[in-house]
Amino acid sequence: MKPLLRDEQQIETVGILKKVVPFDLLDQNVLENLTAKAEMRKFPRGTYVFRQGDPSLHLLFIIISGSAEILIINEQDEEV
């Protein structure tokens, strides 16, 4: 994975993660190493990031700003 965070984004991301459980329990050096490997992505409103049934992306998504809606297919094959 190619790190996409610039220095100021990395510093800001470390600050944000320090306020979020369970990341708030991690040492500063661990947070810095973690964010050094992080990739920042922006998704336009209405974009599907991941769909039920797709193969796993093996990623952890952390929403820094905005919101996400989780939709699943129920037993009646309806998206809820």
DSSP file (Angstrom, degrees, kcal/mol; ACC not computed):
  #  RESIDUE AA STRUCTURE BP1 BP2  ACC     N-H-->O    O-->H-N    N-H-->O    O-->H-N    TCO  KAPPA ALPHA  PHI   PSI    X-CA   Y-CA   Z-CA
    1    1 A M              0   0    0      0, 0.0     0, 0.0     0, 0.0     0, 0.0   0.000 360.0 360.0 360.0 133.5    0.0    0.0    0.0
    2    2 A K        -     0   0    0      1,-0.0     2,-0.1     2,-0.0    35,-0.1  -0.776 360.0-123.3 -88.6 119.0    1.4    3.4   -0.9
    3    3 A P        -     0   0    0      0, 0.0    36,-0.2     0, 0.0    35,-0.1  -0.413  29.0-178.8 -62.2 132.0    1.1    5.9    2.0
    4    4 A L        +     0   0    0     34,-1.2     2,-0.4    -2,-0.1    35,-0.2   0.417  43.3 109.5-112.6  -1.6   -0.9    8.9    0.9
    5    5 A L        -     0   0    0     33,-0.8     2,-0.1    30,-0.2    33,-0.0  -0.620  58.4-144.6 -79.8 130.3   -0.8   11.0    4.0
    6    6 A R     >  -     0   0    0     -2,-0.4     4,-2.7     1,-0.1     3,-0.3  -0.447  36.2 -94.8 -80.4 167.1    1.3   14.1    3.9
    7    7 A D  H  > S+     0   0    0      1,-0.2     4,-2.3     2,-0.2     5,-0.2   0.892 126.4  46.6 -52.0 -47.5    3.2   15.1    7.0
    8    8 A E  H  > S+     0   0    0      1,-0.2     4,-2.2     2,-0.2    -1,-0.2   0.858 112.6  50.5 -67.8 -33.5    0.5   17.5    8.2
    9    9 A Q  H  > S+     0   0    0     -3,-0.3     4,-2.8     2,-0.2    -1,-0.2   0.889 109.7  51.1 -67.9 -38.8   -2.2   15.0    7.5
   10   10 A Q  H  X S+     0   0    0     -4,-2.7     4,-2.5     2,-0.2    -2,-0.2   0.925 110.6  48.2 -63.7 -44.7   -0.3   12.4    9.5
   11   11 A I  H  X S+     0   0    0     -4,-2.3     4,-2.0    -5,-0.2    -2,-0.2   0.923 114.3  46.6 -61.4 -44.6    0.0   14.7   12.4
   12   12 A E  H  X S+     0   0    0     -4,-2.2     4,-2.1     2,-0.2    -2,-0.2   0.901 111.9  50.9 -64.0 -41.5   -3.7   15.5   12.3
   13   13 A T  H  X S+     0   0    0     -4,-2.8     4,-2.8     2,-0.2    -2,-0.2   0.894 108.0  51.9 -65.8 -40.5   -4.6   11.9   11.9
   14   14 A V  H  X S+     0   0    0     -4,-2.5     4,-2.0     1,-0.2    -1,-0.2   0.930 109.9  50.6 -59.0 -45.1   -2.5   10.9   15.0
   15   15 A G  H  < S+     0   0    0     -4,-2.0     4,-0.4     1,-0.2    -2,-0.2   0.879 111.7  47.1 -60.6 -39.6   -4.3   13.7   16.9
   16   16 A I  H >< S+     0   0    0     -4,-2.1     3,-1.6     1,-0.2    -2,-0.2   0.934 111.1  50.4 -67.6 -46.6   -7.7   12.3   15.8
   17   17 A L  H >< S+     0   0    0     -4,-2.8     3,-1.7     1,-0.3    -2,-0.2   0.819  99.3  65.9 -64.2 -30.5   -6.9    8.7   16.7
   18   18 A K  T 3< S+     0   0    0     -4,-2.0    -1,-0.3     1,-0.3    -2,-0.2   0.707 103.3  48.6 -62.4 -17.8   -5.7    9.7   20.1
   19   19 A K  T <  S+     0   0    0     -3,-1.6     2,-0.5    -4,-0.4    -1,-0.3   0.395  98.7  84.0-100.5   0.6   -9.3   10.7   20.9
   20   20 A V  S X> S-     0   0    0     -3,-1.7     4,-1.8    -4,-0.2     3,-0.5  -0.916  84.3 -96.9-115.9 126.6  -10.8    7.4   19.6
   21   21 A V  T 34 S+     0   0    0     -2,-0.5    -2,-0.1     1,-0.3    -3,-0.0  -0.587 104.4  13.4 -70.4 135.9  -11.2    4.2   21.5
   22   22 A P  T >4 S+     0   0    0      0, 0.0     3,-1.8     0, 0.0    -1,-0.3  -0.967 123.0  60.9 -93.9   3.5   -9.2    1.8   21.3
   23   23 A F  G X4 S+     0   0    0     -3,-0.5     3,-1.8     1,-0.3    -2,-0.2   0.774  91.1  72.2 -63.6 -24.9   -6.5    3.9   19.5
   24   24 A D  G 3< S+     0   0    0     -4,-1.8    -1,-0.3     1,-0.3    -3,-0.1   0.685  91.9  58.7 -63.8 -16.7   -6.3    6.3   22.5
   25   25 A L  G <  S+     0   0    0     -3,-1.8    -1,-0.3    -5,-0.2    -2,-0.2   0.562  87.0 100.1 -87.2  -9.8   -4.6    3.5   24.4
   26   26 A L  S <  S-     0   0    0     -3,-1.8     2,-0.0    -4,-0.2    -3,-0.0  -0.483  79.2-107.4 -82.8 148.3   -1.7    3.2   21.9
   27   27 A D     >  -     0   0    0     -2,-0.2     4,-2.4     1,-0.1     3,-0.2  -0.338  30.2-112.5 -66.7 151.0    1.7    4.8   22.4
   28   28 A Q  H  > S+     0   0    0      1,-0.2     4,-2.4     2,-0.2     5,-0.2   0.885 118.1  52.1 -52.6 -44.4    2.6    7.9   20.3
   29   29 A N  H  > S+     0   0    0      1,-0.2     4,-2.4     2,-0.2    -1,-0.2   0.884 108.5  50.3 -63.7 -38.6    5.2    5.9   18.4
   30   30 A V  H  > S+     0   0    0     -3,-0.2     4,-2.6     2,-0.2    -1,-0.2   0.925 111.1  48.9 -65.1 -43.9    2.7    3.2   17.5
   31   31 A L  H  X S+     0   0    0     -4,-2.4     4,-2.8     1,-0.2     5,-0.2   0.901 111.1  50.1 -62.1 -41.1    0.2    5.7   16.3
   32   32 A E  H  X S+     0   0    0     -4,-2.4     4,-1.6     2,-0.2    -1,-0.2   0.911 112.1  46.9 -64.8 -42.0    2.9    7.4   14.2
   33   33 A N  H  X S+     0   0    0     -4,-2.4     4,-0.8     2,-0.2    -2,-0.2   0.899 113.0  50.5 -64.8 -40.1    3.9    4.1   12.6
   34   34 A L  H >< S+     0   0    0     -4,-2.6     3,-1.0     1,-0.2     4,-0.3   0.941 112.7  44.0 -62.7 -49.0    0.3    3.2   12.0
   35   35 A T  H >< S+     0   0    0     -4,-2.8     3,-0.8     1,-0.2   -30,-0.2   0.761 103.5  65.7 -72.1 -22.8   -0.5    6.5   10.3
   36   36 A A  H 3< S+     0   0    0     -4,-1.6    -1,-0.2     1,-0.2    -2,-0.2   0.773 108.4  41.5 -65.4 -23.8    2.7    6.3    8.3
   37   37 A K  T << S+     0   0    0     -3,-1.0    -1,-0.2    -4,-0.8    -2,-0.2   0.404  96.3 111.0-100.2  -0.2    1.2    3.2    6.6
   38   38 A A    <   -     0   0    0     -3,-0.8   -34,-1.2    -4,-0.3   -33,-0.8  -0.338  55.5-147.9 -78.2 156.9   -2.2    4.7    6.3
   39   39 A E        -     0   0    0    -36,-0.2     2,-0.5   -35,-0.2    -2,-0.0  -0.993   9.3-143.4-125.9 125.5   -3.9    5.7    3.0
   40   40 A M        +     0   0    0     -2,-0.5     2,-0.4     2,-0.0   -31,-0.0  -0.760  23.9 177.5 -89.9 129.1   -6.3    8.7    2.9
   41   41 A R        -     0   0    0     -2,-0.5     2,-0.4     2,-0.0    -2,-0.0  -0.982  16.7-155.0-131.4 145.3   -9.2    8.2    0.5
   42   42 A K        -     0   0    0     -2,-0.4    -2,-0.0     0, 0.0     0, 0.0  -0.969   9.3-163.9-118.9 136.2  -12.2   10.5   -0.2
   43   43 A F        -     0   0    0     -2,-0.4     3,-0.1     4,-0.1     6,-0.1  -0.974  19.5-123.9-121.8 129.6  -15.4    9.1   -1.5
   44   44 A P    >   -     0   0    0      0, 0.0     3,-1.9     0, 0.0     0, 0.0  -0.318  46.2 -81.3 -65.8 153.4  -18.2   11.2   -3.1
   45   45 A R  T 3  S+     0   0    0      1,-0.3     3,-0.1     3,-0.0     0, 0.0  -0.258 118.5  24.9 -52.7 137.0  -21.7   11.1   -1.5
   46   46 A G  T 3  S+     0   0    0      1,-0.3     2,-0.3    -3,-0.1    -1,-0.3   0.426  88.6 136.6  87.2  -1.0  -23.6    8.1   -2.7
   47   47 A T    <   -     0   0    0     -3,-1.9     2,-0.6     1,-0.0    -1,-0.3  -0.613  53.9-131.1 -81.3 135.4  -20.5    6.0   -3.5
   48   48 A Y        -     0   0    0     -2,-0.3     3,-0.1     1,-0.2    -1,-0.0  -0.779  23.7-179.5 -82.9 124.0  -20.4    2.4   -2.5
   49   49 A V  S    S-     0   0    0     -2,-0.6     2,-0.3     1,-0.4    -1,-0.2   0.820  72.8  -1.3 -89.3 -37.7  -17.1    1.7   -0.7
   50   50 A F        -     0   0    0      6,-0.0    -1,-0.4     4,-0.0     2,-0.4  -0.976  69.3-150.1-154.9 138.4  -17.8   -2.0    0.0
   51   51 A R    >   -     0   0    0     -2,-0.3     3,-2.3    -3,-0.1    21,-0.1  -0.909  31.0 -98.0-119.0 144.0  -20.8   -4.2   -0.9
   52   52 A Q  T 3  S+     0   0    0     -2,-0.4    20,-0.0    19,-0.3    -1,-0.0  -0.313 111.6  24.7 -55.0 131.5  -22.1   -7.2    0.9
   53   53 A G  T 3  S+     0   0    0      1,-0.4    -1,-0.3    -3,-0.0     3,-0.1   0.172  91.4 123.2  95.5 -17.6  -20.8  -10.4   -0.8
   54   54 A D  S <  S-     0   0    0     -3,-2.3    -1,-0.4     1,-0.1     3,-0.1  -0.412  75.4 -92.0 -69.8 152.9  -17.7   -8.7   -2.3
   55   55 A P        -     0   0    0      0, 0.0    -4,-0.1     0, 0.0    -1,-0.1  -0.326  55.0 -88.3 -61.2 150.3  -14.4  -10.3   -1.3
   56   56 A S        -     0   0    0      1,-0.1    -6,-0.0    -3,-0.1     0, 0.0  -0.298  25.3-153.5 -60.8 141.8  -12.8   -8.8    1.8
   57   57 A L        -     0   0    0      2,-0.2    -1,-0.1    -3,-0.1     3,-0.1   0.533  28.7-134.6 -89.9  -9.2  -10.6   -5.8    1.2
   58   58 A H        +     0   0    0      1,-0.2     2,-0.3     0, 0.0    -2,-0.1   0.899  63.5 124.2  53.9  44.8   -8.6   -6.7    4.4
   59   59 A L        -     0   0    0      2,-0.0     2,-0.5     0, 0.0    -1,-0.2  -0.897  60.3-134.8-129.7 158.0   -8.7   -3.0    5.4
   60   60 A L        -     0   0    0     -2,-0.3     2,-0.5    -3,-0.1     0, 0.0  -0.979  21.6-154.2-111.9 120.8   -9.9   -1.0    8.3
   61   61 A F        -     0   0    0     -2,-0.5     2,-0.5     2,-0.0    -2,-0.0  -0.837   9.8-172.3 -96.8 130.0  -11.9    2.1    7.3
   62   62 A I        -     0   0    0     -2,-0.5     2,-0.7     0, 0.0    -2,-0.0  -0.988  18.0-140.9-121.0 121.6  -11.9    5.0    9.8
   63   63 A I        +     0   0    0     -2,-0.5     3,-0.1     1,-0.2     5,-0.1  -0.737  22.6 175.7 -86.2 114.8  -14.3    7.9    9.0
   64   64 A I  S    S+     0   0    0     -2,-0.7     2,-0.3     1,-0.3    -1,-0.2   0.854  70.9   0.2 -86.2 -40.2  -12.5   11.1    9.8
   65   65 A S  S    S+     0   0    0      2,-0.1    -1,-0.3     0, 0.0     2,-0.2  -0.990 111.5  26.3-147.6 154.7  -15.3   13.4    8.5
   66   66 A G  S    S-     0   0    0     -2,-0.3     2,-0.3    -3,-0.1    -3,-0.0  -0.620  80.9 -86.9  93.3-156.3  -18.7   12.8    6.9
   67   67 A S        -     0   0    0     -2,-0.2     2,-0.4     2,-0.0    -3,-0.1  -0.945  22.6-143.5-149.8 167.5  -20.8    9.8    7.4
   68   68 A A        -     0   0    0     -2,-0.3     2,-0.4    -5,-0.1    -2,-0.0  -0.988   8.7-146.2-136.6 146.4  -21.4    6.3    6.1
   69   69 A E        -     0   0    0     -2,-0.4     2,-0.6     2,-0.0    -2,-0.0  -0.942  12.1-146.0-112.7 134.7  -24.6    4.2    5.7
   70   70 A I        -     0   0    0     -2,-0.4     2,-0.4    10,-0.1    -2,-0.0  -0.895  18.6-176.2-104.2 122.3  -24.5    0.5    6.2
   71   71 A L        -     0   0    0     -2,-0.6     2,-0.3     8,-0.0   -19,-0.3  -0.941   1.3-177.6-117.8 138.5  -26.8   -1.5    3.9
   72   72 A I        -     0   0    0     -2,-0.4     8,-3.3   -21,-0.1     2,-0.6  -0.925  29.3-118.0-130.1 159.1  -27.4   -5.3    4.1
   73   73 A I  B     -A   79   0A   0     -2,-0.3     6,-0.2     6,-0.2     2,-0.0  -0.868  35.4-152.8 -94.9 122.0  -29.5   -7.7    2.1
   74   74 A N    >   -     0   0    0      4,-2.7     3,-2.0    -2,-0.6    -1,-0.0  -0.161  36.2 -84.3 -86.2-175.5  -32.0   -9.4    4.3
   75   75 A E  T 3  S+     0   0    0      1,-0.3    -1,-0.1     2,-0.1    -2,-0.0   0.738 129.2  57.6 -63.3 -23.6  -33.6  -12.8    4.0
   76   76 A Q  T 3  S-     0   0    0      2,-0.1    -1,-0.3     1,-0.0     3,-0.1   0.249 119.2-111.5 -89.8  12.7  -36.3  -11.4    1.6
   77   77 A D  S <  S+     0   0    0     -3,-2.0     2,-0.4     1,-0.2    -2,-0.1   0.806  73.7 139.2  61.6  32.7  -33.4  -10.2   -0.7
   78   78 A E        -     0   0    0     -4,-0.0    -4,-2.7     2,-0.0     2,-0.6  -0.865  57.1-122.5-107.3 141.3  -34.2   -6.6    0.2
   79   79 A E  B      A   73   0A   0     -2,-0.4    -6,-0.2    -6,-0.2    -8,-0.0  -0.734 360.0 360.0 -82.8 119.6  -31.5   -4.0    0.8
   80   80 A V              0   0    0     -8,-3.3    -7,-0.2    -2,-0.6    -1,-0.2   0.339 360.0 360.0-128.3 360.0  -32.1   -2.5    4.3
